[in-house]
């Protein structure tokens, strides 16, 4: 059975656009803006020739436009061109968006209408979305799960024909989270500065991105996992000197994910590097750290630690705590994890 258009990847959609195989309507929605921007940028910058854009390309913003102005633009015929493009950015801010249903029921074949509905999914019960799925190109841009993020970074670098060290991948994912646009921006910035290299290293990330290779969330996780209390406290002390760059919230999230993965490994009872890599969703090189941590933290202790992290997450938000600084909270948490 042929793949439904709504299941196409962003790469396949872009490939089709570049070959001029376009849909009369594109509905791009979802929580991850990166892919929505990627597809819409290709349409905006590559679909029409420069000579055609002046009369045949209209860019509107949901906050400033209304449904009727969008329909009027879409109903126009192109001038000296076979197609025209009507691109609606930030469509999630468009009032009464469901009134576009009338146009979608009878679209103009010479118009390519693109709706960029970012930062959230549209309600699946929407008549407009159901109609779009049946007849046009719908792409849902979902966030990358944390356990797939490092593989995503590696694949992106591979597409740019450059390798990346596993520790460098971990530094980017831990520091930037799953904000793909930020990750891509930092990688592109790196590539401009290391043109003569064939691998992204931890040292380069420290120099050009500003993430310390010795004092970051990933290294704190490693120190805790290996039972190195002195190093863990040293990293926490470093965080206290730069509180703006080292918020406690992502640190707690990272530790929660780490011990959650250790619990999954314990339940699997597969402590081989490859087994741990598959269960925890990490590079086999990094899996060795998880294997070591499993020996330091038995299942029951991991479960207890998850409870600690939950409690300190509440304290960091001012629930059940006095005005304790983030640095003091983190120092206390590390003590409880490693010494109790």
C-alpha positions as CSV (number, residue, x, y, z in Angstrom):
1,X,0.0,0.0,0.0
2,X,1.4,3.4,-0.9
3,X,2.3,5.7,2.0
4,X,-0.4,8.3,2.8
5,X,0.6,11.8,2.2
6,X,0.0,12.7,5.9
7,X,2.7,10.2,6.9
8,X,5.4,11.6,4.7
9,X,8.6,12.8,6.5
10,X,9.7,16.4,6.2
11,X,12.6,15.3,4.0
12,X,10.2,13.7,1.5
13,X,7.8,16.7,1.5
14,X,10.8,19.0,0.8
15,X,12.0,16.6,-2.0
16,X,8.6,16.8,-3.6
17,X,8.5,20.6,-3.3
18,X,11.9,20.9,-5.0
19,X,10.7,18.7,-7.8
20,X,7.6,21.0,-8.2
21,X,5.3,18.2,-7.0
22,X,3.2,20.4,-4.8
23,X,-0.2,20.2,-3.0
24,X,-2.8,23.0,-3.3
25,X,-2.8,23.2,0.5
26,X,-0.2,22.5,3.2
27,X,-1.3,22.3,6.8
28,X,1.9,22.2,9.0
29,X,1.1,21.9,12.7
30,X,2.6,20.6,15.9
31,X,4.7,21.4,19.0
32,X,8.1,21.3,17.3
33,X,8.6,24.5,15.2
34,X,11.8,23.3,13.5
35,X,10.3,21.1,10.8
36,X,7.4,23.6,10.2
37,X,10.0,26.3,9.6
38,X,12.1,24.0,7.4
39,X,9.3,23.1,5.1
40,X,7.9,26.7,4.9
41,X,11.3,28.1,4.2
42,X,11.8,25.9,1.2
43,X,8.5,27.0,-0.2
44,X,9.1,30.6,0.6
45,X,12.6,30.7,-0.9
46,X,12.7,28.0,-3.5
47,X,9.3,27.3,-4.9
48,X,9.0,30.4,-7.1
49,X,11.7,32.1,-9.2
50,X,12.8,35.5,-8.1
51,X,11.1,37.1,-11.1
52,X,7.8,35.5,-10.1
53,X,7.8,36.4,-6.4
54,X,6.9,40.1,-6.7
55,X,3.4,39.4,-8.0
56,X,2.8,35.8,-7.0
57,X,4.1,35.4,-3.4
58,X,2.1,36.6,-0.4
59,X,3.3,36.2,3.2
60,X,0.8,36.9,5.9
61,X,0.9,36.5,9.7
62,X,-1.9,35.0,11.7
63,X,-1.8,37.8,14.3
64,X,-2.3,40.6,11.8
65,X,-4.3,38.8,9.0
66,X,-7.9,37.6,9.0
67,X,-9.5,34.7,7.3
68,X,-11.1,36.7,4.6
69,X,-7.9,38.4,3.5
70,X,-6.3,35.0,3.3
71,X,-9.1,33.6,1.2
72,X,-9.0,36.7,-1.1
73,X,-5.3,36.2,-1.6
74,X,-5.7,32.5,-2.3
75,X,-8.5,33.2,-4.8
76,X,-6.4,35.5,-7.0
77,X,-4.9,34.1,-10.2
78,X,-1.1,34.2,-10.7
79,X,0.5,36.8,-13.0
80,X,3.0,35.5,-15.6
81,X,3.4,32.3,-13.6
82,X,1.6,29.0,-13.4
83,X,1.4,29.1,-9.6
84,X,1.2,31.6,-6.8
85,X,2.2,31.0,-3.1
86,X,0.2,32.2,-0.1
87,X,2.1,31.6,3.1
88,X,0.4,32.1,6.4
89,X,3.0,32.2,9.3
90,X,2.0,31.9,12.9
91,X,-1.4,30.5,11.8
92,X,-2.1,29.4,15.4
93,X,-2.9,33.1,16.1
94,X,-5.5,33.4,13.4
95,X,-9.0,34.1,14.7
96,X,-11.8,31.9,13.3
97,X,-9.4,29.7,11.4
98,X,-12.2,27.2,10.8
99,X,-13.8,29.6,8.4
100,X,-11.0,28.6,5.9
101,X,-13.0,25.3,5.5
102,X,-15.0,26.9,2.7
103,X,-11.9,27.5,0.7
104,X,-10.5,24.1,1.4
105,X,-13.6,22.5,0.0
106,X,-13.0,24.3,-3.3
107,X,-9.3,25.4,-3.6
108,X,-7.8,27.1,-6.6
109,X,-5.5,24.7,-8.4
110,X,-3.1,27.5,-9.3
111,X,-2.6,28.5,-5.6
112,X,-0.4,26.8,-3.0
113,X,-1.7,27.8,0.4
114,X,0.5,27.1,3.3
115,X,-0.7,27.2,6.9
116,X,2.0,27.2,9.6
117,X,0.3,26.3,12.9
118,X,3.2,26.3,15.4
119,X,3.8,25.2,19.0
120,X,0.7,23.0,19.3
121,X,-1.4,20.5,17.4
122,X,-4.7,21.4,16.0
123,X,-7.7,19.7,17.5
124,X,-8.1,16.4,15.7
125,X,-11.9,16.9,15.8
126,X,-11.5,20.0,13.6
127,X,-13.5,19.6,10.3
128,X,-10.9,21.6,8.5
129,X,-8.1,19.3,9.7
130,X,-10.0,16.2,8.7
131,X,-10.7,17.6,5.3
132,X,-7.0,18.6,4.9
133,X,-5.9,15.1,5.8
134,X,-8.2,13.6,3.2
135,X,-7.2,15.8,0.3
136,X,-4.0,17.8,1.0
137,X,-0.6,17.7,2.6
138,X,-0.8,17.6,6.4
139,X,2.4,17.3,8.5
140,X,2.4,17.0,12.2
141,X,5.7,18.2,13.7
142,X,6.1,16.3,16.9
143,X,8.9,17.0,19.5
144,X,11.9,14.7,19.5
145,X,11.8,12.5,22.6
146,X,14.8,12.9,24.9
147,X,16.0,9.4,24.3
148,X,16.1,10.0,20.5
149,X,17.8,13.4,20.7
150,X,21.4,12.3,20.6
151,X,20.7,10.0,17.6
152,X,19.0,13.0,15.9
153,X,22.1,15.2,16.5
154,X,24.4,12.5,15.1
155,X,22.2,12.1,12.0
156,X,22.1,15.8,11.4
157,X,25.8,16.0,11.5
158,X,26.1,13.0,9.2
159,X,23.9,14.9,6.8
160,X,26.4,17.8,7.0
161,X,29.2,15.2,6.3
162,X,30.9,15.7,9.6
163,X,31.3,13.3,12.6
164,X,30.6,14.3,16.2
165,X,32.1,12.8,19.3
166,X,29.6,11.0,21.6
167,X,30.5,13.3,24.5
168,X,30.0,16.3,22.3
169,X,26.6,15.0,21.3
170,X,25.7,14.6,25.0
171,X,26.9,18.1,25.8
172,X,24.7,19.6,23.2
173,X,21.6,17.6,24.1
174,X,22.0,18.2,27.8
175,X,22.7,21.9,27.5
176,X,20.2,22.8,24.8
177,X,17.5,20.2,25.4
178,X,15.2,19.1,22.6
179,X,14.9,22.6,21.0
180,X,16.0,21.5,17.5
181,X,16.3,25.1,16.2
182,X,18.8,26.0,18.9
183,X,20.7,22.8,18.3
184,X,20.9,23.4,14.5
185,X,21.9,27.0,15.0
186,X,24.8,26.0,17.3
187,X,25.9,23.2,15.0
188,X,25.9,25.6,12.0
189,X,27.9,28.1,14.1
190,X,30.4,25.4,14.9
191,X,30.7,24.4,11.2
192,X,31.6,27.9,10.3
193,X,34.5,27.9,12.8
194,X,35.9,24.4,12.1
195,X,35.8,24.3,8.3
196,X,39.1,22.3,8.2
197,X,38.0,19.6,10.6
198,X,36.1,16.4,10.0
199,X,34.8,15.9,13.6
200,X,33.0,18.0,16.2
201,X,34.8,17.7,19.5
202,X,34.0,18.6,23.1
203,X,36.8,21.1,23.1
204,X,35.3,22.9,20.1
205,X,31.9,23.0,21.8
206,X,33.5,24.5,24.8
207,X,35.2,27.1,22.7
208,X,32.5,28.1,20.2
209,X,29.2,27.3,22.0
210,X,30.3,28.2,25.5
211,X,29.5,24.9,27.2
212,X,32.2,23.8,29.7
213,X,33.4,20.3,28.9
214,X,34.2,19.8,32.6
215,X,31.3,21.6,34.3
216,X,28.0,20.8,32.7
217,X,24.9,18.8,33.4
218,X,26.3,15.8,31.5
219,X,29.5,15.8,33.7
220,X,27.4,16.2,36.9
221,X,25.4,13.1,35.8
222,X,28.6,11.2,35.2
223,X,30.1,12.2,38.5
224,X,26.9,11.1,40.3
225,X,26.7,7.9,38.3
226,X,30.3,7.0,39.1
227,X,30.0,7.8,42.7
228,X,32.5,10.7,42.5
229,X,31.0,12.9,45.2
230,X,33.9,15.4,45.2
231,X,33.6,16.0,41.5
232,X,29.8,16.3,41.7
233,X,30.1,19.0,44.5
234,X,32.7,20.8,42.5
235,X,30.4,21.0,39.5
236,X,27.5,22.2,41.7
237,X,29.8,24.9,43.1
238,X,30.6,26.0,39.5
239,X,26.9,26.2,38.8
240,X,26.4,28.5,41.7
241,X,28.9,31.0,40.2
242,X,26.8,31.1,37.0
243,X,23.2,30.7,38.1
244,X,21.7,32.2,34.9
245,X,23.4,29.7,32.7
246,X,22.8,26.8,35.0
247,X,19.1,26.8,36.1
248,X,18.2,24.0,38.4
249,X,15.1,23.0,36.3
250,X,17.0,21.3,33.4
251,X,19.5,19.8,35.9
252,X,16.6,18.1,37.7
253,X,15.1,17.0,34.5
254,X,18.3,15.5,33.4
255,X,18.8,13.6,36.6
256,X,15.2,12.4,36.6
257,X,15.7,11.0,33.1
258,X,19.0,9.4,34.0
259,X,17.7,7.5,37.0
260,X,14.5,6.7,35.1
261,X,16.7,5.0,32.5
262,X,18.6,3.2,35.2
263,X,15.3,1.8,36.5
264,X,14.4,0.6,33.0
265,X,17.8,-1.1,32.7
266,X,17.4,-2.8,36.1
267,X,14.0,-4.2,35.1
268,X,15.4,-5.5,31.8
269,X,18.3,-7.2,33.6
270,X,20.4,-6.8,30.4
271,X,23.5,-5.0,31.6
272,X,25.5,-5.4,28.4
273,X,26.7,-2.3,26.6
274,X,24.5,-2.9,23.6
275,X,21.5,-3.9,25.8
276,X,21.8,-0.8,27.9
277,X,22.3,1.4,24.8
278,X,19.0,0.1,23.3
279,X,17.0,0.3,26.6
280,X,18.3,3.8,27.6
281,X,18.4,5.2,24.0
282,X,22.1,6.3,24.3
283,X,25.2,5.8,22.2
284,X,27.0,2.5,23.1
285,X,30.0,4.6,24.1
286,X,27.9,6.3,26.7
287,X,26.2,3.0,27.7
288,X,29.3,2.1,29.7
289,X,28.5,5.0,32.1
290,X,25.0,3.6,32.7
291,X,26.4,0.1,33.3
292,X,28.7,1.5,35.9
293,X,25.9,3.5,37.5
294,X,23.7,0.4,37.7
295,X,26.3,-1.2,40.0
296,X,26.5,1.9,42.1
297,X,22.7,2.4,42.4
298,X,20.6,-0.7,42.8
299,X,16.9,-0.6,41.7
300,X,15.5,0.2,45.2
301,X,17.9,3.1,45.6
302,X,17.0,4.5,42.1
303,X,13.4,4.5,43.0
304,X,14.1,6.3,46.2
305,X,16.2,8.9,44.3
306,X,13.4,9.6,41.8
307,X,11.3,10.5,44.9
308,X,14.1,12.9,46.1
309,X,14.2,14.6,42.7
310,X,10.4,15.0,42.7
311,X,10.5,16.6,46.1
312,X,13.3,19.0,45.1
313,X,11.5,19.9,41.9
314,X,8.6,21.1,44.1
315,X,11.0,23.0,46.4
316,X,12.6,24.7,43.5
317,X,9.2,26.0,42.6
318,X,8.6,27.4,46.1
319,X,6.4,24.5,47.3
320,X,7.2,23.4,50.8
321,X,10.4,25.3,51.0
322,X,11.8,28.6,52.3
323,X,13.8,31.0,50.2
324,X,16.6,28.5,49.6
325,X,18.8,29.2,46.6
326,X,18.9,26.8,43.6
327,X,22.6,26.2,44.4
328,X,21.8,25.2,48.0
329,X,19.0,22.9,46.9
330,X,21.1,21.2,44.3
331,X,24.0,20.7,46.8
332,X,21.5,19.1,49.2
333,X,20.0,16.9,46.6
334,X,23.4,15.6,45.4
335,X,24.2,14.8,49.0
336,X,21.0,12.9,49.4
337,X,21.5,11.0,46.2
338,X,25.0,10.0,46.9
339,X,25.3,9.7,50.6
340,X,21.9,8.5,51.9
